[in-house]
Amino acid sequence: MIAAIKPAGSNTRGLLAYLYGPGRHDEHLDPHVVAGFAMLGMPDPGRDENATLTQLARHLDAPVQLRNSEFGKKVTDHVWHCPVRAAPTDRHLSDTEWAEIAQRIVEAAGIAPAGDDLACRWIAVRHADDHIHILATTVREDGRRPKLHDSGHRVGDACREIEKDYGLRRLRKGDRTAGRRPTQAEMHKAERLGWEQTSREWLQDRIRAAIPHTSSAEELLAYLEADGIAVKPRRGPSGDLLGYSAGRPGDLDKDGEQIFHPGGKIAPDLTLPKLKARLEADQPEEHPTARRDRPATPWHRATDALDTLHTGLADDTHAQAHIAALGELIEATAQKASTHLQAELRSASRVFARAQRSQIRAENQAAHALRAAARDIAHTATGPDGSALAALLTALVWATVIATRWHEAKHHAHQADAARQTLHHLQTAADHALAPVLDSLAARQPKEQMRQTLAHDVHTAVPDHANRILTDPTWPALTTVLADAEARGHQPHQLLKEAAAQRELTTARKPARVLITRIQHTSRNPTPNSRAAAARRRTTVFAQAAAQNPHPSQGPVKASASGAHQPHLRR
C-alpha cells in the first residue's frame, strides 16, 4: 500500500472537482465519501443529489476562513492531499475497510490524532476499487496548525502495519535515503514538452555523469556549465561555495524564467556537502614504486582496484565509500565502453544510484583507488581492447555481487534490490563483451595432449569445481588462455588456484568463463625474471651503502669479524 502526500495546495473546491469528476480518462466511478472528521451533517455530493461541491468545500474550509478573518496573515497552503493506493494484486477492500485505513492514515500523519476533538477537518473520497483520496484542511478547530513534520515517514510506517493487519502485499520499509518521486506536474510537463525524463531525473543523470570527470565541487559546477546546464552557485561573503542549484535548459516557469532545483532535491546524495566529501577527500600518499608498478592502461588499473574491494568491506564506513565509488566506476565505464554496450551499462549506472547511498556515513578516503580508477577511465582518450573490457565488466559483476551481499547483511532492502537489478544489466553487457573474445580463443585451442594436461591441472587446483569447469561450453577457450599464460612463463596450476581464491566459483553461472577473464588479466604480462629481480635488489643495496658512505676518499668500509658493516644481500 502506497500513500503519497502531495505538495500543499490552496484550492479545496478545485481538488473536490477533480475527485468527484470523471477523471482525465473517465476512470472515476461512483465517487463518494467513505470516512471523514464528522460524518453527521457533512454534505456528500456522491450520495446526496442536493449536496454541492461548494457546500462541501465550505464545510471543510470553515476553520481556515475563521482563522484568516482573525489574523492578519492569511493561510493559503491549507489543502492536504494524500492518495492511498492498494497493490494490483491485493484483494478488494470494502468501504468500511477503506474508512478504517483512512482513519489510521490521518492519525499517523498528525491531521487527526486519536482522541483529539479539535483536530483538522478531513474526508476520504473513493472513486475506484483500488484507492482513496484523503483531503484535509490544515487548520485545526482551535485555529492552530497541525504538526506535520516527518508526516510522510509516519504515514509510510502506518502503511506497513496496515498491510500486515489486512493481509495485503507487504512493501519494504523506507530508510529515508530514497530520492523524491516526480510530481504529477513534473510528469505532465515532461510529457507536454516531449521529454523522456522529468527535469530532476534528467539533471541527476547529468550530474552523476560529470562526477568521474572532476576532483572538486568547483570543477563539477564548471563542468556542468560547460555541458550546457544552468548552474546557480550560492556563495558566502568570502566567496566560498555554500550550495548550488541546477536547471535543465528549456525548463522555464510561467514568466519565462529558468527553473532551478537545489542539489538535495535532485537526489539526496547530490547536496554540496556530500559531493565535496566524495570529490575532495584527502588522497593517500602514493609510494614512489607504486606508480612505476601500475598497469599501463586505465582499464587494467580499474580491474586491479576492484580486486581489493572485498577487503574494504570489513568496516562499514569503508564499505559505504567503496560502494559509492563503485557507482562512479560503472558510470565512467558506461561512457567509454563500446557503443553496443552503452545502453545496458547506462541502465546499470542509473539503477545503481539507489544502491550507492544508505544511512551509513562513508569514509571516502578509503575508496580513493576505485575513485581514481573511475577518473582515469573518464579521462582516457582511447577505448579498451576486447579482453580488457571483458575482464573489467566481469570484475564489475563480481563487485556488484559483493555489494549486494553487504546490503543484504545490513538489511538495506531497497539498496539490495537496486544492486540486484544492476547485476542483471552488467551480466548482459559482460555477455555481449565476452562473446567475440571467447570465439577467438576457442578457434585456436591447443592440441589434445595439452588439453589433457590442463584438465589435470584443473582437477588438482580446483577439485570441487573441476567437473563444472570441464563441462562448461567455454572450456576450450579456457585451455587457450592457460596455454598462452604458460608460454609467458606462468604456471597454469597456480593461476587457477589464485583465480578461484579471488572469486569463489560456487555461485558462478559459468565458472570457466569467470576463470578466463581472471587469468587473462593476471597473466597478461610475462612472469618476472628472478635473476633480473635479484640483480635489481643488489643494485639497490649497493646504492644505499654508497649513500651511507659519501666520502670514498676515506677508504672502504672495514668489515668486522661479524660482518656488521657489510651490506646484507637477500637472495
C-alpha positions in Angstrom: 0.0 0.0 0.0 1.4 3.4 -1.0 0.3 6.7 0.5 1.8 9.6 -1.5 1.4 13.0 0.3 1.2 15.8 -2.3 2.6 19.3 -2.0 0.3 21.6 -0.1 -2.4 23.3 -2.1 -4.8 26.3 -1.7 -8.0 25.4 -3.6 -10.2 23.0 -1.7 -13.1 23.4 -4.2 -10.8 22.7 -7.2 -9.5 19.4 -5.7 -13.0 18.3 -4.9 -14.0 18.9 -8.5 -11.3 16.5 -9.6 -12.2 13.8 -7.0 -15.9 13.9 -7.9 -15.3 14.5 -11.6 -15.0 11.9 -14.4 -11.1 11.8 -14.2 -8.7 12.5 -17.1 -9.7 9.4 -18.9 -13.2 8.7 -17.5 -11.8 6.4 -14.9 -13.6 7.8 -11.9 -16.6 5.6 -10.9 -19.2 6.3 -8.2 -17.2 8.9 -6.2 -18.4 9.1 -2.6 -17.1 9.9 0.9 -16.2 6.7 2.9 -14.8 8.5 6.0 -14.4 11.9 7.5 -13.9 14.1 10.5 -17.6 14.1 11.3 -19.9 12.2 9.1 -23.1 13.7 10.7 -24.4 16.6 8.7 -21.5 16.6 6.2 -22.7 17.0 2.6 -21.7 14.2 0.2 -22.4 15.1 -3.5 -21.8 11.5 -4.4 -24.7 10.3 -2.3 -26.9 13.3 -1.9 -28.2 14.9 -5.1 -28.9 18.1 -3.3 -25.4 18.5 -1.9 -22.9 20.5 -3.9 -19.1 20.6 -4.1 -19.2 24.2 -2.9 -21.1 23.3 0.2 -18.6 20.5 1.0 -15.6 22.9 0.3 -17.1 25.5 2.7 -17.7 22.8 5.3 -14.0 21.8 5.2 -12.6 25.3 4.9 -14.6 26.8 7.9 -11.7 26.8 10.4 -9.4 28.2 7.7 -11.8 31.1 7.0 -12.3 31.8 10.7 -8.5 32.0 11.2 -8.0 34.2 8.2 -10.7 36.6 9.4 -9.0 36.9 12.8 -5.3 37.1 11.9 -3.6 39.5 9.5 -1.5 36.8 7.7 -3.8 34.6 5.7 -3.3 30.8 5.4 -3.1 29.8 1.7 -1.3 26.4 1.8 -4.1 24.7 3.7 -5.1 21.8 1.4 -3.5 18.5 2.4 -4.0 15.7 -0.2 -2.9 12.1 0.1 -3.9 9.4 -2.3 -3.7 5.9 -0.8 -3.5 3.0 -3.2 -3.5 -0.8 -2.8 -1.3 -3.0 -4.9 -2.9 -4.5 -8.1 -2.6 -8.0 -6.6 -4.4 -7.1 -3.3 -7.9 -8.2 -2.6 -10.9 -6.0 -2.9 -11.4 -3.7 0.1 -14.8 -2.7 1.3 -15.9 0.9 2.0 -15.7 0.1 5.7 -12.2 -1.2 5.4 -11.1 1.9 3.4 -12.7 4.1 6.1 -10.6 2.3 8.8 -7.5 2.7 6.7 -8.1 6.4 6.2 -8.6 6.9 9.9 -5.2 5.3 10.6 -3.5 7.4 7.9 -4.8 10.8 9.3 -3.9 9.7 12.8 -0.3 8.8 11.8 0.1 12.0 9.8 -0.9 14.3 12.6 -4.0 15.5 10.8 -6.4 14.0 13.3 -4.6 12.4 16.3 -6.7 9.8 18.1 -8.9 11.4 20.8 -8.3 14.9 19.6 -11.7 16.7 19.2 -10.1 19.8 17.9 -8.2 18.2 15.0 -8.3 19.2 11.4 -11.3 18.6 9.1 -10.8 15.8 6.6 -12.6 13.4 4.3 -11.7 10.3 2.3 -13.2 10.0 -1.2 -13.4 6.7 -3.1 -13.9 6.8 -6.8 -12.2 3.5 -7.8 -11.8 0.0 -6.4 -8.1 0.2 -5.6 -7.6 3.6 -3.9 -9.0 6.5 -2.0 -8.0 10.2 -1.7 -7.7 11.8 1.6 -8.3 15.6 1.6 -7.8 17.7 4.8 -7.6 21.4 5.6 -4.7 22.1 7.8 -6.1 24.5 10.3 -7.4 22.9 13.5 -10.7 23.8 15.1 -8.8 25.9 17.7 -7.1 27.9 14.9 -3.6 26.3 15.3 -1.8 24.5 12.5 -1.1 20.7 12.9 2.4 19.3 13.4 3.1 17.6 10.1 6.9 17.5 10.2 8.0 14.0 9.1 4.4 13.0 8.4 5.5 11.2 5.2 7.6 8.7 7.2 5.0 8.2 9.8 2.4 7.5 7.2 4.7 5.1 5.5 5.2 3.2 8.8 1.4 3.1 9.2 1.0 1.6 5.7 3.4 -1.2 6.6 1.3 -2.0 9.7 -1.9 -1.8 7.6 -0.5 -4.2 5.1 0.2 -6.7 7.8 -3.2 -6.3 9.5 -5.3 -6.5 6.3 -3.3 -9.3 4.6 -2.1 -7.0 1.8 1.1 -7.1 -0.2 4.0 -6.3 2.1 6.3 -3.5 0.9 9.7 -2.9 2.5 10.1 -0.1 5.0 11.9 3.0 3.8 15.2 4.2 5.2 15.0 7.9 4.3 17.6 7.7 1.6 15.2 7.4 -1.4 15.0 10.2 -3.8 11.9 12.3 -4.3 9.4 10.9 -6.7 8.5 13.1 -9.7 5.3 15.1 -9.1 2.3 14.8 -11.4 3.0 18.4 -12.5 6.6 17.4 -13.4 5.5 14.3 -15.3 2.8 16.2 -17.2 5.3 18.9 -18.1 7.8 16.4 -19.4 5.0 14.7 -21.5 3.9 18.0 -22.8 7.4 19.0 -23.9 8.2 15.6 -25.3 10.9 14.8 -22.7 11.5 11.2 -21.7 12.6 12.2 -18.2 11.4 14.9 -15.8 13.8 17.7 -15.2 15.1 16.4 -11.8 15.7 12.9 -13.3 17.5 14.4 -16.3 19.7 16.6 -14.0 20.5 13.7 -11.7 21.8 11.7 -14.7 23.9 14.6 -15.9 25.4 15.3 -12.5 26.3 11.7 -11.9 27.9 11.5 -15.4 30.0 14.5 -14.6 31.3 13.3 -11.2 34.0 10.9 -12.6 35.5 13.8 -14.7 36.1 16.2 -11.7 38.0 16.3 -8.5 36.3 19.2 -6.6 32.9 20.8 -6.3 34.1 23.9 -8.2 35.3 21.7 -11.1 32.0 19.9 -11.1 29.9 23.1 -11.4 32.2 24.3 -14.1 31.9 21.0 -16.0 28.1 21.2 -15.8 28.0 24.7 -17.1 30.3 23.7 -20.0 27.8 20.9 -20.7 25.1 23.5 -21.2 23.4 23.1 -17.8 22.2 26.2 -16.0 24.0 26.4 -12.6 23.4 28.8 -9.8 26.0 28.7 -7.1 25.4 30.0 -3.7 28.4 31.7 -2.1 29.2 33.4 1.2 30.7 36.9 1.7 34.2 35.3 1.4 33.3 33.8 -2.0 33.3 30.2 -0.6 30.8 27.9 -2.2 27.9 27.2 0.1 25.4 25.4 -2.1 24.2 25.2 -5.7 21.1 24.7 -7.8 20.9 23.4 -11.3 18.4 23.9 -14.1 17.6 22.0 -17.3 17.8 24.0 -20.5 14.2 24.8 -21.6 12.6 24.2 -18.2 11.0 27.6 -17.7 8.3 28.9 -15.4 5.2 30.8 -16.5 7.2 34.0 -16.7 9.8 32.5 -18.9 12.4 32.3 -16.2 14.8 29.3 -15.7 13.6 26.9 -13.1 16.4 25.8 -10.7 16.5 22.7 -8.4 18.7 22.5 -5.3 21.1 19.6 -5.4 19.5 17.9 -2.4 16.1 17.9 -4.2 17.7 16.4 -7.3 19.0 13.4 -5.2 19.8 13.0 -1.5 23.5 12.3 -2.2 24.0 15.3 -4.6 24.0 18.0 -1.9 27.1 20.2 -1.9 28.5 18.8 1.4 28.1 15.2 0.2 29.7 16.0 -3.2 32.6 17.8 -1.6 33.1 14.9 0.8 33.3 12.5 -2.1 35.3 14.6 -4.5 37.7 16.3 -2.2 38.6 13.5 0.2 42.3 13.6 1.2 44.3 11.4 -1.1 46.7 8.9 0.5 50.3 9.5 -0.5 51.5 7.2 -3.2 54.7 5.2 -2.7 57.3 6.1 -5.4 57.4 2.5 -6.6 53.6 2.2 -6.8 53.3 4.5 -9.9 56.1 2.5 -11.6 54.3 -0.8 -11.0 50.8 0.3 -12.0 49.3 -1.4 -15.1 49.7 0.6 -18.3 46.0 1.1 -19.2 43.2 2.6 -17.0 41.1 -0.5 -17.8 43.6 -2.8 -16.2 44.1 -0.4 -13.3 40.3 -0.4 -12.7 40.2 -4.2 -12.6 43.1 -4.3 -10.2 41.3 -1.8 -7.9 38.2 -3.9 -8.0 40.2 -6.9 -6.9 40.7 -5.4 -3.5 37.0 -4.4 -3.0 36.2 -7.4 -0.8 39.0 -6.4 1.7 37.4 -2.9 2.1 34.1 -4.1 3.3 35.1 -5.2 6.8 34.5 -1.7 8.1 31.0 -0.3 7.4 32.2 3.3 6.7 34.8 2.0 4.3 32.2 -0.4 2.7 29.8 2.5 2.0 32.6 4.6 0.5 33.6 1.7 -1.8 30.1 1.1 -3.0 29.6 4.8 -3.8 32.8 4.8 -5.7 31.8 1.6 -7.5 28.8 3.5 -8.9 31.2 6.1 -10.3 33.3 3.4 -11.9 30.2 1.9 -13.5 29.2 5.3 -14.9 32.7 6.0 -16.3 32.8 2.6 -17.9 29.4 3.2 -19.5 30.7 6.5 -21.0 33.8 4.9 -22.6 32.7 1.4 -23.5 31.8 0.2 -27.0 28.6 1.7 -28.4 26.7 -1.6 -28.4 27.3 -1.9 -24.7 26.4 1.6 -23.6 22.6 1.1 -23.2 23.0 -1.7 -20.7 25.8 0.0 -18.8 23.9 3.3 -18.6 20.9 1.4 -17.3 23.2 -0.3 -14.7 24.6 3.1 -13.6 21.2 4.7 -13.3 19.8 1.8 -11.2 22.9 1.5 -9.0 22.4 5.1 -7.9 19.9 3.8 -5.3 22.4 1.3 -4.0 25.1 3.9 -3.6 23.6 5.6 -0.6 22.5 4.4 2.8 22.3 5.7 6.4 25.9 4.7 7.0 28.3 7.6 6.6 31.1 6.9 4.2 34.8 7.3 4.9 35.5 8.5 1.4 39.3 8.4 1.6 39.2 4.6 1.9 37.8 4.4 -1.7 40.5 6.5 -3.3 41.8 3.7 -5.5 38.4 3.0 -7.0 37.5 6.6 -7.5 40.9 7.3 -9.1 40.3 4.3 -11.5 36.9 5.8 -12.5 38.6 9.2 -13.1 41.3 7.6 -15.2 38.8 5.9 -17.4 36.7 9.1 -17.8 39.8 10.9 -18.9 41.2 8.3 -21.3 41.1 9.1 -25.0 41.2 5.5 -26.2 38.8 2.7 -25.7 39.8 -0.7 -24.3 40.6 -3.8 -26.3 38.1 -6.6 -26.1 39.8 -8.8 -23.4 40.5 -5.8 -21.1 36.9 -4.6 -21.3 35.6 -8.1 -20.8 37.8 -8.5 -17.7 36.6 -5.2 -16.3 32.9 -6.0 -16.8 33.3 -9.4 -15.2 35.1 -7.7 -12.3 32.2 -5.2 -12.0 29.7 -8.1 -11.9 31.6 -9.7 -9.0 31.9 -6.3 -7.2 28.2 -5.8 -7.5 27.5 -9.3 -6.1 29.7 -8.3 -3.1 27.9 -5.0 -2.7 24.5 -6.8 -2.9 25.6 -9.3 -0.2 26.8 -6.4 2.0 23.5 -4.5 1.7 21.6 -7.7 2.4 23.6 -8.4 5.5 22.9 -4.8 6.7 19.1 -5.2 5.9 19.3 -2.5 3.3 16.3 -3.9 1.3 15.9 -1.1 -1.3 19.7 -0.9 -1.9 20.0 -4.7 -2.2 17.1 -4.6 -4.8 18.8 -1.9 -6.8 22.1 -3.8 -6.7 20.4 -7.0 -8.0 18.8 -5.0 -10.8 22.2 -3.6 -11.6 23.7 -7.1 -11.7 21.2 -8.1 -14.4 22.3 -5.2 -16.7 26.0 -5.8 -16.0 25.8 -9.5 -16.7 24.0 -8.8 -20.0 26.8 -6.3 -21.0 29.5 -8.7 -19.9 27.9 -11.5 -22.0 28.0 -9.3 -25.1 31.6 -8.1 -24.5 32.8 -11.7 -24.0 31.2 -13.3 -27.0 33.8 -12.3 -29.6 36.7 -12.8 -27.2 35.5 -16.4 -26.5 35.0 -17.2 -30.2 38.6 -16.0 -30.9 40.1 -18.1 -28.1 38.1 -21.2 -28.9 39.2 -21.0 -32.5 42.9 -21.6 -31.5 42.7 -24.0 -28.7 45.8 -26.1 -28.0 46.3 -29.7 -29.1 44.6 -32.7 -27.4 47.7 -33.6 -25.3 48.0 -30.1 -23.9 44.2 -30.0 -23.2 44.5 -33.2 -21.2 47.4 -31.8 -19.2 45.5 -28.6 -18.5 42.4 -30.7 -17.4 44.6 -32.4 -14.9 45.7 -29.0 -13.6 42.1 -28.1 -13.1 41.4 -31.3 -11.1 44.4 -30.6 -9.0 43.9 -26.8 -8.4 40.1 -26.6 -8.1 38.9 -30.2 -7.4 35.5 -29.1 -6.1 34.6 -27.3 -9.3 36.5 -29.3 -11.9 33.5 -31.1 -13.4 31.6 -27.9 -13.9 34.6 -26.2 -15.4 35.4 -29.1 -17.8 31.8 -29.3 -19.0 31.4 -25.6 -19.4 30.9 -24.7 -23.1 33.8 -22.1 -22.7 36.3 -24.8 -21.5 38.1 -24.8 -25.0 38.6 -21.0 -24.7 40.0 -21.5 -21.2 42.6 -24.0 -22.5 43.8 -21.4 -24.9 44.1 -18.8 -22.1 46.1 -21.3 -19.9 48.3 -22.3 -22.7 49.1 -18.7 -23.6 49.8 -17.9 -19.9 52.2 -20.9 -19.7 54.0 -19.6 -22.8 54.6 -16.4 -20.9 56.2 -18.2 -18.1 53.2 -18.7 -15.7 52.2 -21.9 -14.1 48.6 -22.8 -15.1 48.0 -24.7 -11.8 49.0 -21.7 -9.7 46.9 -19.3 -11.9 43.8 -21.5 -11.4 44.2 -21.6 -7.6 44.7 -17.8 -7.4 41.8 -17.1 -9.7 39.5 -19.4 -7.7 40.6 -17.7 -4.4 39.9 -14.3 -5.8 36.4 -15.0 -6.9 34.5 -18.0 -5.4 33.1 -20.3 -8.1 30.1 -21.8 -6.3 27.7 -19.1 -7.3 29.2 -18.5 -10.8 26.9 -19.2 -13.6 29.7 -20.3 -15.9 32.9 -21.0 -13.9 35.2 -21.5 -16.9 34.2 -18.1 -18.2 35.0 -16.4 -14.9 38.4 -18.1 -14.9 39.1 -16.9 -18.4 38.7 -13.2 -17.6 40.6 -13.5 -14.3 43.5 -15.4 -15.8 43.7 -13.2 -18.9 44.0 -10.2 -16.6 46.5 -11.6 -14.1 48.7 -13.3 -16.7 48.8 -10.6 -19.3 52.5 -9.8 -18.6 55.3 -12.3 -18.8 56.4 -13.8 -15.4 59.2 -11.7 -13.8 62.8 -12.9 -14.4 64.1 -14.0 -11.0 67.7 -13.3 -11.9 66.9 -9.8 -13.1 65.0 -9.1 -9.9 67.9 -10.3 -7.8 70.2 -8.0 -9.8 67.9 -5.0 -9.1 67.9 -5.8 -5.4 71.7 -5.9 -5.3 71.9 -2.6 -7.2 69.5 -1.0 -4.6 71.5 -2.3 -1.7 74.9 -1.1 -3.0 73.3 2.3 -3.8 72.1 2.5 -0.2 75.6 1.6 1.1 77.2 4.3 -1.1 74.7 6.9 0.3 75.8 5.9 3.8 79.5 6.4 2.9 79.5 9.5 0.8 83.3 10.0 1.2 85.1 7.3 -0.7 88.4 9.0 -0.1 88.2 7.8 3.4 88.6 4.3 2.1 86.3 1.3 2.0 84.2 0.4 4.9 86.1 -2.0 7.1 84.3 -5.2 7.9 84.3 -6.5 11.4 84.6 -10.2 12.1 80.8 -10.4 12.4 80.3 -8.6 9.1 78.3 -5.9 10.8 79.4 -3.2 8.4 78.8 -5.2 5.2 75.5 -4.8 3.4 73.3 -7.8 3.7 72.2 -9.2 0.3 68.8 -11.0 0.1 68.8 -13.8 -2.3 
